[in-house]
Structures are given as C-alpha cells and as structure tokens.
C-alpha cells in the first residue's frame, strides 16, 4: 500500500473565448489517481471540501480505486489553481488558497500509526508550502521515514513561496529523510542554483536519498544512485498539454517498484532495473501528455 499525502484542488483551465473549465488536480491528487489506475493499492491522505468541487474530487478518487479511509472532509471551499497554458502545452499556475480546504490538514487528522501493509509514503507540491498542512507533512515524514520508503516530489511553485516561512529548511530535511527524490529540471535548478543538472543531482543524493530522478520533459529523464547513472529518452508523442505529466511519471516509478517488490527504505536497483523503471515512468507520462488535463493511463492501456 502507498499513502499519498497532500493537496487536492481544481485547475481552472482556459477553453478559449475567455472561458475556463474546472478540472481536478493537485500533484498528490494526480499521483494517487495515477497509482490507483495502475493497479497499485493507494490511500489518499488529505483534506477535501464538502462543496460541489470537493464532491467531484472525492468521486474521482473513489472511481479510480483510491482508498479514502485517511481523507478528512470540511466546509472550507475547494482550493483553486488558475492555469495558463502556452502554445507548446506547458502550464503555469496561480493559486487561490486562503481559507480553502487543501491547506487545512492538521496533525490531529493523521492516523496515530500506519498499518503494516503501508510500505511507502509520497509527499510533495503545495503540501510542502501551505500551512498547516506543510508542518503536518513534515511531522509525518519525520515519524515514518525510518519505517518505510518516502518519496518526495518538490514540484516547486515559486509564485507561492513568498512568505512561506521555513520552506527551504523543511524541504531540505524532507529530502534528507526520503529514499527517493523525483524532481523536474526546473526544480533541481531552483534547489541547486549554479550547478549543472547532474552535479546538482549528485549533491541531492549526498544529502541522504537512495535515488534521485530528474525529469527532462521531451528529453526523458535520468536517475542517479550511489552506484548507477542512467538516462532514458521519452517516447515521441503529440503533446496536448503537460498537465499532470510529472505526477504520472512519479506514480509510474512507484508502481514499477511496487510491481518488482522494491518499495524498500533501503532501496537498491541495478543499472538494468533503474533503466526499466525510468522507461516505464516515461511511457506513462508521455501517454498523459497526449490528453487534455491530468488523465493518466490505466494498467490495461499499457498491455503489450
């Protein structure tokens, strides 16, 4: 079982003529759905609104097979992300968060302990920035990192960092406590300014993780461990947009590890295993890019 902790929200995406359409989103929400669609037992640990958008988010998670036993619900309105998509399909966001549901996950809403069937915890994105959820997640990682694999996807949102007290220190500690860091090239550049991507990835690895994976968009991804370094290309596809592609990549990486019995705190992969895991993650992310919004593939779509 993988527990995905963080925010669920609604992306307001332009549809032309000044109109916007609400689409379900949030990095952890997308990751939980992608994992569940890939057939991995998944629980979503976050806070959802009881409003219409929140009900939609709840129903989508359930329809994809995610377990909501750890999810809390409240009257706060659903958190919103207003997306701007450039001609190449790349999205940038501004967020409506004050007084909304996603940030309001408190330590009191967490289970006192995880079931022994939980062998991995995924965290990232706005859940590492907004309060009180950021402090809640940091405490959860601190409590759990010695017992199970932790994967962090920083998915850094620079526009949200102004006034985010303690973000850098909190993220640095979570990176040190994680077995896997999965980050985009832009994330790595922010984390390690002035360093090329591979030097930066090795610097992150030196902080304590067992694996650092850097996504490169259309150029694929590379992964670095103490013993191995592998880069794989991305399948060539016709991109509709990139919304949720990074989340699908991270979910697929965890799904590959789950399928191969490798969701271990002391993660160790051979070169061939790392290559296979990255290729699978790139495949799932690429398929997601061929669809509008975050719509990762289901396991049966990958047959053959």
N, C-alpha and C positions, 0 to 999 in steps of 0.2 A: 504494500500500500504506500502511495506517495501522498503526502499532505502538501497542498499548495496554499500558501498564506499571503494575503494581500488584498488589493482592491478589485472591485468590480464596478464598472461605470458604463455610461452610454456615450459613444462617439457621435457627435453631430457632424455629418459629412456632407459637403456641398453636392448638390444634384443638378446644378445649372439654374439659370434664371433667378438667382438669389435664394433658392430653396435649400433646405438641409434636411437630411434624413437621419433619424436616430438609429444607430447600430450598436449592438452590445460590444463592450470592450473592457480594457484594463489588462495590463500584462499578466497578472496572476490568473484572472478570469479566463483569458485566452489560453493560457498554459494548461489550466485544469480541463478545459473543454478539449483541447488537443490531445492531452494524455488519455482522457476517457474515450475519445473517438478511436484512439489507437489500441483500445482494449486493456489499458492499464488501470488497476483499481486505484481510484483517486478520490480524495476528500478535499473540499474547498473550505478553507478556514478564513472567513472574512465577515464583513457586516453588509447586509443588503437592506435597502429601503422596503417598506411595505407599500410604496406608491406603485403606479402602473409600470413604470420602467423597472423598478425593483422586482415586481412580479414576473416581468419578461425575463430578466436575468436569471431568476430562480428557475423558471420553467425550462430555459435553455440548458442550464447546468444539469438539471434532472433528466432532460430528454437525451442528453449525450452520455448519461450514465455516471455522472459525478455524484458522490455522496455528500449530502448537506447536513450530516449529523453534527458537524462542528461549526456550522454557519449560524450567526445571530442575525436578528431582524429588528428594525426600529422604524419610527415615524419620520426620521430625517429624510429629506428628498435625496434622490439618486444623484451621485456625483457625475458631472458632465465634462467631456473633453471636446472642445471645438476644433475640428480638424481642417487644415488647409492642405490640399493635395496639389503638388506641382505637375507640370506636363509629363514628367517621367514616372508619375505614380507614387512619388515619395511624399509622406505625410508629416506635417509639423502640427503641434497642438498647443492650445491654451486651455486652461482648466478652470472650472467653476467648482470650488471645493468647500468654501466656508459654510459651516453648518450642515454639511451633507453627510450621507451615511458612511461612505468608504473609510474616511479617516477615524471613525469613532469605534474602532475595535480596541477595547481595553484589556488589560491583563486579567481582569475578573471574568472576561468572556472566554478565556482559554480553558481547555481541559486541564485538570491537575496533572495528568500524565498522558502519554500516548500509549495506545495498545501495542503489544509486542509485534503485531503484524505491520506496523508502520516502520519502514526501513529507509525512508528518505523524506526530506523537507525542502521545498522550493520557496524562495523568497525573492522579492525584487520590486523595482519600479517605484511608484508613488508611495507604496507602503513603507519605504525606507526614508521618506522625506516628511510626510504629513504627520501631525500629532493628533491624538495619542497613539495611532497605530504604529508609528516608527519605533517608539520606545517599547511598545508591546512586542513587536517582531524581534527587536534586538535582544530583549529578555528571553524570548522563546529560543532563539538561536543559541544564546549563551547556555540555556538549560539543556538543550538537546544535542549539541554538536559532538559531544563525546560518545553518544549512544547510537547515532545514525548518520547517514550521509546527508550533508547540507549542500545545496546548490544555490548560488546567488547569481541573479541576472540584474546588474545595476540599472540598466536601461535608463541612463541618466537624463533627466529633463532639466536642462539649465535654467529655463524660464521659471521653474518652481523653486529654485534653490535660494533665491533672495530671501533672507530672513529665516532660512531653515537652520536653526541653531543646532550645532553638533553633528550635522550631516556627514562631513568628511570623516571625523573621528569614528562615528558609528559605522559607516561603511567600511572603513579600514579594519575595524575589529571584526565585522561580519566576514570580510574577505579572509582574514586570518583564521577564522573558525570554520570556514567552508572547505569541503573536499573538492568542489568544482566551482570555478568562476567562468561563467559564459558571458561574454561582453562583445558589443559591436566595436568596429574600428574607431568610431567616434567616442564611445565610452572609454576605450583604452587611451586615446589621445588626451581626454579630459583627466583621467586618473594619473597619467604619467606624461605630463607635457614635456616636449623637447626630446623624447625618445622615439626611435622608430618602433613599429608595432611589435616586432619580435623581441627586441630588447625590453620593451615595456612588459610584454607577456612573461618574460623570464623574471622580471622584477616582481610582478604579481605572484608568480609561482614561489618565489623566495619568501613570501610572507606566510606561507603555510599550506596552500591548497595542493591537492594531488594532481589536478588537471586544470589548465587554463585554455579555454577555447575562444578564439576571436573570429567573429563573422565578418565577411568582406563583401556583403551584398552579392552582386552578379559574379564576383570573382571567387565565391565559395567560402571556405573557412580554413583555419589552421588550428591545430591543437598542440600543446606542449606539456610534457610531463618531465620528471627528472631524467628519464632515460630515452624519451622519444620525442620526435617532432614530425608532424605530418600535415601537409596541406592538400586539400581536395578541391576540385572545381565544382561549381554549381551547374546543374542541368540548364540548358538553354531553353527558356520558355518565353512566351509572350506575356509581359507583365501588365496586369490590370491595375493593381496597386500593391504596395508592400505592407499594408496594414496587417499586423499580427504575424508577419513572416518570422521575425526574430523569436516571438513566443512559440511558434510552431517548431522552429529549429530546436529550442531548448527542450520542449516537450518530447520531441523525437529522440533527442540524445538520451534523455532519461528513459524513454521507452525501450531503446536499444539495450541500455544497461539492465533494465528490468528483465527483458526477454532472455538475456545471457547470464543472469544470476550475478551481475556485477555491481548491484547497488549496495556497495560496502563503504563504510567510513574510510577504511584503508584501501581505497581504490587503486588498482594496478591493472594496466592494459598493455598488451603487446603492441608493436607497431601495426600489425595487421588488424588487430581489434580496434585500435583507435581510428584507423582509416575506414573500416567498415561502419563504425558508429558515426563518424562525420559524414560519410556518403549518405547514410540513411537520413540524417538530420537535414542535409542539404536538399535531398529529394522531397521530403515533407514540406520544407519551407518554400521550395520552388513551386510546388503544386498550389500552395496557399497564395502565392503571388499571381496566379492565373485567375483568381476570383476576387470579386469586389468585397471589401471588408475582410474581417478575420474569419475565414471558413476553411479550417484545416481539413485534410482528407481523413476519411475513416479507414480502418485497417483493411477492409475488403477492397478498397480502391487501389491498394498497393500490391494486390496479389499478382504474382508473376513479374 
